[in-house]
Amino acid sequence: VQLVESGGGLVQPGGSLRLSCAASGIIFSLDTMDWYRQGPGKKSELVAVITSGRSTKYANSVKGRYTISRDNAKNTIYLQMNSLKPEDTAVYYCHTSPLGRPYWGQGTQVTVSP
């Protein structure tokens, strides 16, 4: 199983970024996929979840600003991040746990700074 994130970078407060996570080695369409993040000096935080049926859940800290989506034809999930704040600065990780075994991507850095 391989998860490869992309799309991070430096953005000003109020800006937007879209993260992507390409998956291989799993039956992608059947799996719940998540985005986590870990900011400097902070614990890991579950940011957004999307199920195989495309139900979604969000952390309160990002609700209304972030949107998780999936493209099963491309085995890829996305995280559209709008109205970014300095406190959104973190390494963002893609995650899935097919049959209870967790897999993580390498992470992509998002920095929100003037």
C-alpha positions, -999 to 999 in steps of 0.1 A, spaced: 0 0 0 13 34 -9 -1 68 -2 15 99 -18 5 134 -8 11 165 -28 0 201 -30 14 216 2 33 249 3 34 284 17 3 305 15 -8 338 30 -36 340 56 -69 339 38 -55 319 9 -63 285 -4 -45 252 -12 -56 219 -25 -39 187 -12 -40 155 -31 -34 119 -19 -29 92 -45 -34 57 -33 -22 23 -46 -23 -12 -34 -58 -10 -19 -93 -14 -32 -96 23 -30 -133 26 -37 -141 5 -6 -120 23 19 -126 52 42 -98 78 38 -87 105 62 -66 136 65 -46 142 97 -24 170 105 3 178 131 13 213 138 46 224 155 44 214 192 9 200 188 -7 166 189 -19 149 157 -54 160 148 -80 142 126 -90 169 101 -114 152 77 -129 118 68 -146 105 37 -162 71 36 -167 48 6 -202 62 3 -188 97 3 -201 107 37 -178 133 53 -169 145 87 -147 174 98 -129 187 128 -146 217 143 -115 237 137 -118 234 99 -156 230 94 -169 253 67 -134 260 54 -121 226 43 -137 201 19 -127 165 15 -135 147 -17 -125 116 -36 -121 105 -72 -124 67 -73 -114 66 -110 -80 82 -100 -76 65 -66 -72 99 -52 -86 120 -24 -84 157 -21 -85 183 6 -96 218 -5 -85 243 21 -99 278 20 -97 308 43 -64 294 57 -52 307 91 -17 306 106 -29 279 130 -36 256 101 2 254 96 11 217 99 23 186 81 -8 170 66 -10 132 63 -32 110 43 -43 78 61 -64 47 56 -69 15 76 -82 -13 53 -91 -43 75 -78 -24 105 -42 -21 94 -31 16 92 -12 31 64 2 67 62 16 89 35 49 107 39 31 140 47 31 174 30 39 207 47 14 235 47 26 268 60 3 298 65 22 330 70 22 366 58 
